[in-house]
Amino acid sequence: MKILTKKQIKAKKREIVNNTALYVGYYNSVFNYLPAYALIPAIKEFAEVISKMKTEKEIENLLITESVKNMNYQDFKEIENYFLN
């Protein structure tokens, strides 16, 4: 596993938030590590949008992207290795 600097970790989080988790790529196991405090606002954010989504992958992408957006640095640092880029 490659060790990233604080600057690189923050850049990776920014890339996920700006371009979505699907664009960056991720392992499905990331779902096991998303903290509740980040998931709750993410779910609220797309409660109305979710019914318009056609695939599970679209839902997963939005859930992960919005959760990452709400995570603090320390928690994101713990899961950043579940993203591919």
C-alpha positions in Angstrom: 0.0 0.0 0.0 1.3 3.4 -1.0 1.6 6.0 1.8 0.3 9.4 0.8 1.2 12.8 2.2 -1.5 14.9 3.9 -1.5 17.1 0.8 -2.1 14.1 -1.5 -4.9 12.8 0.7 -6.6 16.1 0.7 -6.2 16.3 -3.1 -7.7 12.8 -3.5 -10.7 13.8 -1.4 -11.2 17.0 -3.4 -11.0 14.9 -6.6 -13.7 12.5 -5.4 -16.0 15.4 -4.3 -15.5 17.3 -7.6 -15.5 14.4 -10.0 -17.5 11.7 -8.1 -16.3 8.4 -6.6 -17.1 6.5 -9.8 -14.8 8.7 -11.8 -11.9 8.1 -9.4 -12.8 4.4 -8.9 -13.3 2.5 -5.6 -13.5 -0.9 -4.1 -17.0 -1.9 -2.9 -15.5 -2.6 0.6 -15.4 1.2 1.1 -19.1 0.9 2.2 -17.9 -0.9 5.3 -15.9 2.1 6.4 -18.1 5.1 5.7 -18.9 6.7 9.1 -22.6 7.3 10.1 -22.0 11.0 10.6 -21.0 11.2 6.9 -23.8 8.9 5.6 -26.7 10.6 7.2 -26.3 14.0 5.4 -25.5 12.2 2.2 -28.8 10.2 2.4 -30.7 13.4 3.1 -29.0 15.2 0.2 -30.2 12.8 -2.4 -33.5 11.4 -0.9 -35.5 13.1 -3.7 -33.0 12.4 -6.5 -32.6 8.6 -5.8 -36.0 7.7 -7.3 -34.9 9.1 -10.7 -31.7 7.0 -10.8 -31.8 4.0 -13.0 -28.9 1.8 -11.8 -27.5 0.7 -8.4 -24.1 2.0 -9.6 -25.5 5.5 -9.8 -26.9 5.2 -6.3 -23.6 3.8 -5.0 -21.7 6.6 -6.7 -23.8 9.3 -5.2 -23.8 7.8 -1.7 -20.0 7.4 -1.6 -19.3 10.8 -3.2 -21.7 12.7 -0.8 -20.3 10.7 2.2 -16.7 11.6 1.3 -17.8 15.2 1.0 -19.1 15.1 4.6 -16.1 13.3 6.1 -13.4 14.9 8.2 -9.7 14.5 7.2 -8.9 11.8 9.7 -11.7 9.5 8.7 -11.0 10.0 5.0 -7.4 9.2 5.6 -8.5 5.8 7.0 -10.5 4.9 3.8 -8.5 6.6 1.0 -6.9 3.3 0.1 -10.3 2.0 -1.0 -10.2 4.4 -4.0 -8.2 3.6 -7.1 -6.7 6.8 -8.3 
